[in-house]
């Protein structure tokens, strides 16, 4: 690939050498209020870009966020100025315009960017607000780089989220996934296998493995990422990654039989449970037998202990997961994109 190893590095140089000087000359007051960097969506924000991720929406990129009122008042003029003055090519790279008119620069409202990811236009201020943020979307705020933010508005939100969950929120999320992994996972898989229901076995097994891995991220105080980054980010977990690596490697293989898959989930139950005992989250306990009809509902015992540790205000709050705020924004975004442009972005070409 072109560049110094990641498109982030070339984009940073592009900002320093081309975009920032242009903005400082033409829009000095607005520049003092904007945040700029490389963040948001795409494998590139985690420096995981490869030959596959570069086939769409890829190229030099500078993300710029302006306060909402300033974006409404001056956003069009800034976009017009950048569209007119930025080069078509830089260091051998074509500046792909994508859905913007600004050749490698994407302007947005700070508040809109935050609402479309974490559902808030500021850092969370209560335990309930923390629980209403989809965990996967926190990565889209804290990952990447910010090179310019003199007003520190965006930086303040990034720092608040990067400090990780308040402990009651982490415990509530651990309780949630303990319940799902055990009650809707291991138990359900055992029943599906007893009944010969392969379709349900397939879906519940995949979800169970994901839920167990999500607990591993929580136990290592690391945000669970967007699923396509899961394998790489799981390998980076300092404690739970090595403990669960063999299970996570063997369990999803097609040649791994159903009885073995269930056994591996039982092993995962023991490892996750032991980590919670080690961390003082649940009390030490004797070994329990596996039920012939219900499987191994070990983590539902942990769920009961964890939920009792939560403050009353969040015991009945179900943590948000999946990218609900982003999908809401994305539906409106796609509705406004020319259909031919959308199909081109999807690499849909007429089959002649």
Buried (B, 14 or more C-beta within 10 A) or exposed (E): EEBEEBBBBBBBBBBEEBBBEBBEEBBEEBBEBBBBBBBBBBBBBBBBBEEEBBEEBBBBBBBBBBBBEBBEEBBEEBBEBBBEBBEEEBEEBEBBBBEBBBBBBBBBBBBBBBBBBBBBBBBBEEBBBBBBBBBBBBBBBBBBBBBBBEEEBBBEBBEBBEEBBBEBBBBBBBBBBBBBBBBBBBBBBBBBBEEEBEEBBBBBBEBBBBBBBBBBBBBBEBBBBBEEBBEEBBEEBEBBBEBBEEBBEBBEEEEBEBEEBBBBBBBBBBBBBEBBBEEEBBEEEEEEEBEEEBBBBBBBBBBEBBBEBBEEEBEEBEBBBEBBBBEEBEEEEEEEEEEEEBEEBEEEEEEE
